[in-house]
Amino acid sequence: MDSTDSMNSVGSAEELGSVFTDALTEVIATVSGFSFDVIAPPPESSESEEDNSFSGMIGIMSLVGSQKNIMFFLSAEESDMKVLCSFMSGVAQDEITREDMNDALCELANMTAGNVKLRTGGADYMFGLSLPFAINGEKMSIVTKKRVNVFSRALGNGDISVKLKIVC
């Protein structure tokens, strides 16, 4: 079964998370040449405090649909984002600014959300995409209602990593 066929049954946070994970790894490989794998196993029970905590940079988008609304978070430490941004743009790391990293993070979020939209196009889910935006800081937390479905994964290549989180 190819990925298009599997999208027809997308529904749970775990299924959507798998679609986001595949989309993100494809986008990162395309724009940077890096091959990312899952580096953090899924939590055994409800999300731990560690899964809520972020430092560095977070790119955020909403996917608004007739069947399901999703908030998508993509985070990275500034040092990792600088490397990704450099490979994406061809600009030397010592010339990368915070604005460049914010733009690159927003672009990664936007491309990933667009890729997810394409992957789920044959399913019952049709999504409109919000504009991407980025926030920066230390010890940030994403706090959601208790009755939402959450998917969280860390992805990387041994040298750099990003954290993916969806809330639906």
FENGI-V344396 format. One record per pair of residues at least 4 apart in sequence whose ideal C-beta (glycine too) atoms are under 6 Angstrom apart, sorted by the first residue. I is the first residue (numbers start at 1). J is the second residue. D is the distance in Angstrom with one decimal. If there is no record, write none. Layout:
i=I j=J d=D
i=I j=J d=D
This chain:
i=1 j=5 d=4.6
i=1 j=6 d=5.6
i=4 j=122 d=5.8
i=7 j=119 d=5.3
i=7 j=120 d=5.1
i=7 j=122 d=5.5
i=7 j=123 d=4.8
i=8 j=122 d=5.7
i=8 j=123 d=5.2
i=10 j=15 d=4.8
i=10 j=16 d=5.9
i=10 j=19 d=6.0
i=10 j=120 d=5.7
i=10 j=123 d=5.1
i=11 j=15 d=5.8
i=13 j=17 d=5.8
i=13 j=149 d=3.4
i=13 j=151 d=4.5
i=13 j=168 d=5.6
i=17 j=151 d=3.0
i=17 j=166 d=5.9
i=19 j=116 d=5.6
i=19 j=119 d=5.4
i=20 j=116 d=5.7
i=20 j=164 d=6.0
i=20 j=166 d=5.6
i=21 j=153 d=5.7
i=23 j=112 d=5.0
i=23 j=115 d=3.8
i=23 j=116 d=4.8
i=24 j=112 d=4.7
i=24 j=164 d=5.7
i=25 j=36 d=4.9
i=27 j=111 d=4.6
i=27 j=112 d=5.0
i=27 j=115 d=5.8
i=28 j=32 d=5.6
i=28 j=34 d=5.5
i=28 j=36 d=5.3
i=29 j=35 d=5.8
i=31 j=88 d=4.9
i=32 j=84 d=5.6
i=32 j=87 d=4.0
i=32 j=88 d=5.4
i=34 j=157 d=5.3
i=36 j=155 d=4.4
i=36 j=156 d=5.8
i=36 j=157 d=5.5
i=38 j=153 d=5.5
i=38 j=155 d=5.9
i=39 j=154 d=5.0
i=39 j=156 d=4.7
i=40 j=154 d=3.6
i=43 j=48 d=5.7
i=47 j=51 d=4.4
i=47 j=150 d=5.3
i=51 j=152 d=4.8
i=52 j=141 d=4.9
i=52 j=142 d=5.7
i=53 j=141 d=5.8
i=54 j=58 d=5.6
i=54 j=75 d=4.8
i=54 j=140 d=4.6
i=55 j=138 d=4.9
i=56 j=76 d=5.8
i=56 j=77 d=4.2
i=56 j=78 d=5.1
i=57 j=76 d=5.7
i=57 j=81 d=5.3
i=57 j=105 d=5.4
i=57 j=134 d=6.0
i=57 j=136 d=5.2
i=58 j=73 d=5.7
i=58 j=75 d=4.4
i=58 j=135 d=5.1
i=59 j=74 d=4.5
i=59 j=105 d=4.0
i=59 j=106 d=5.3
i=59 j=109 d=3.7
i=59 j=132 d=5.8
i=59 j=134 d=5.0
i=60 j=73 d=5.6
i=60 j=133 d=5.7
i=61 j=72 d=4.9
i=61 j=109 d=4.9
i=61 j=113 d=4.8
i=61 j=130 d=5.4
i=61 j=132 d=4.8
i=62 j=71 d=5.7
i=62 j=130 d=3.9
i=63 j=70 d=4.3
i=63 j=113 d=5.9
i=63 j=127 d=4.1
i=64 j=69 d=5.3
i=64 j=128 d=4.8
i=65 j=125 d=5.2
i=65 j=126 d=5.9
i=65 j=127 d=4.4
i=67 j=124 d=5.6
i=67 j=125 d=5.3
i=68 j=125 d=6.0
i=68 j=168 d=5.5
i=70 j=166 d=5.5
i=70 j=168 d=4.5
i=71 j=167 d=4.5
i=72 j=113 d=5.8
i=72 j=166 d=5.3
i=73 j=165 d=4.2
i=74 j=109 d=4.9
i=74 j=164 d=5.9
i=75 j=163 d=4.6
i=76 j=80 d=4.5
i=76 j=81 d=4.4
i=76 j=162 d=4.6
i=80 j=160 d=4.0
i=81 j=85 d=5.9
i=81 j=101 d=4.5
i=81 j=105 d=6.0
i=82 j=93 d=5.3
i=82 j=96 d=5.1
i=83 j=160 d=5.2
i=85 j=89 d=5.9
i=85 j=96 d=5.1
i=85 j=100 d=5.4
i=85 j=101 d=5.0
i=85 j=104 d=4.0
i=86 j=91 d=5.9
i=86 j=93 d=4.6
i=86 j=96 d=5.8
i=88 j=104 d=5.4
i=91 j=95 d=5.2
i=91 j=96 d=5.8
i=96 j=100 d=4.8
i=102 j=134 d=4.2
i=105 j=134 d=5.0
i=106 j=132 d=3.9
i=106 j=134 d=5.4
i=109 j=132 d=4.5
i=110 j=132 d=4.6
i=113 j=129 d=5.2
i=117 j=127 d=5.1
i=120 j=125 d=4.7
i=144 j=148 d=4.9
i=144 j=167 d=5.2
i=148 j=167 d=5.3
i=149 j=168 d=5.1
i=150 j=167 d=5.4
i=151 j=166 d=4.8
i=152 j=165 d=4.5
i=153 j=164 d=5.0
i=154 j=161 d=5.7
i=154 j=163 d=5.1
i=155 j=162 d=5.6
i=156 j=160 d=5.9
i=156 j=161 d=3.1
